[in-house]
Amino acid sequence: MSYDLIVIGAGPGGYECAIRASQLGMKVGCVEKRDALGGTCLNVGCIPSKAMLHASEAYDELSHLEPMGISVSNVALDLPKMMDFKQEAIDGNTKGVEFLFKKNKIDWLKGTGKILGTGKVEVTDSDGVAVVHEAKNIVIATGSDVAQLPGITVDEETIVSSTGALELKAVPERLLIIGAGVIGLELGSVWKRLGSKVTVVEYLDHVLPGMDGEVSKTFGRILKKQKFDLKLGHKVSSVEKTGSGLAVSVEPAAGGDAEVIEADVVLVAIGRVAYTDGLGCKEVGIETDERGRVVIDDQFATSLAGVYAIGDVVVGPMLAHKAMEEGTVLAEKLDGQLPHINHDAIPGVVYTHPEVASVGKTTEQLKAEGVEVNVGKFPFTANGRAKANRTTDGFVKIIADKKTDAVLGVHIIGAGAGEMIHEAVAVIEFGGSSEDIARMCHAHPTMSEAIKEAAMDVTGSPIHM
């Protein structure tokens, strides 16, 4: 077949690029080897993890309603049924993408894609049958894979990646997580709520590496309050299977005596790496960097003419919505339009409880760049809705340029932070100031009022603090 565009990978970036290109009149084929569309995000990542987070939070909340005058007895966990609930979420989303492919007349090229050169993609199906397709343009949207820890073999049964952690057959009595990043803390939250004793081992001296330092420090305290056992500044040197489970050797990152921690399940959550296996990059001269990511210019073009790349496989945060934005923007660029994407206005959310959300730059980044700033903060302990709901953990932090008052970064820890952050995204996208936020009317009583108050605090004039 001959196409205007072939997209390799049907994850969020790939399928959104394919759909937008088809809407713009292109004949599109999308290569995907999974049995379901949606990539890691819909099948074994974003969607199933959020379903489990939602279900486990509801289960946990039922056990803590007495202060509200609600007495609930005999709360029981049916894990197989919860897993069915998770699968329902997966199926609903993946079948939705399949419907959109049919609606937009996109050909699903089932199999593994390999680039043979400019304008040529070989697709090999599960039976080993290979077919070569031609395309005016090719987009690499192959995403990322779980990063491996040398010397520790993931079997997805007792030593698991995020994929296996979403498929456990029983609640582990003792769960040890290697890595205190987003994935580790989200999945740790799921199993902690369902009854696991959770230990988190992190090489750095703080949780959520890359987040604003004040946010990280505060969130670490919240996790300890939730009875997470945090082993910060430590590393795992080995995991050995024993008759009673797993023996995990943990030692200080700076050197020192090791200790052995017993666990039933170990989750390796040290991050993700760009996935280009079998794509043929080296053979056709597509340049990759020292971390295996495909090198692109500011138009998403690779070093091979007619081939582009987006999402987790290129530089930038490995976020589904970042890939989706890039997919749409690239499709419009190929159509001759002049769209833009502001990578400084891409939010990030940790779906724990409370949630953590951020957009823009951190205090540490701005200090390193030599930018002088004013900072405003407002705690949820002073927010009326948070008091009424007993969700007072956390705060809103707004960082503004000292000279221009332009908002450069917003960081939130709090219930519903993932929804609240989009106000800040809009302000940064349109070059707004902290005064703009401070002068916007916010409904009362809402958690979002804390954003207004934090903006007012940038100039030292909050009302409720």
VENLIN-V505316 format. One line per field, one symbol per residue. phi: phi as a letter, one per 20 degrees, with the letter a starting at -180 (. if undefined). A space follows every 10 residues. Layout:
phi->???
This chain:
phi->.dcfbddeod fgffffffff fffeneecdc ebeffcfomg gfeccgffff ffffffffff ffecegfend dcdlfcedfg ffffffffff ffffffffff ffgeleeeef qdeceeqgmc ceddefened ceddbfccde cemccffedg ncefdmcddc egfffecfeb fffcdddeod egfffffffg fffepfeddd dcfeebelgn fggffgfffg fffffemfee demcceeacd ecfdqcddec cgfeoqfecd debecddece pccgdcgmfn gffdnefcef dnefecefdm eefdgndcbb nffcfofecg ffffffffff gfffenecfc cdfeddfccd eecffccbbn eegfffffem eecdcdcbef fddgffffel cefoadcddc ffedmffdac ccdrfmgfef ffffgfffge mfdffgffee fdfcecffgf fffffffgdm cfedb
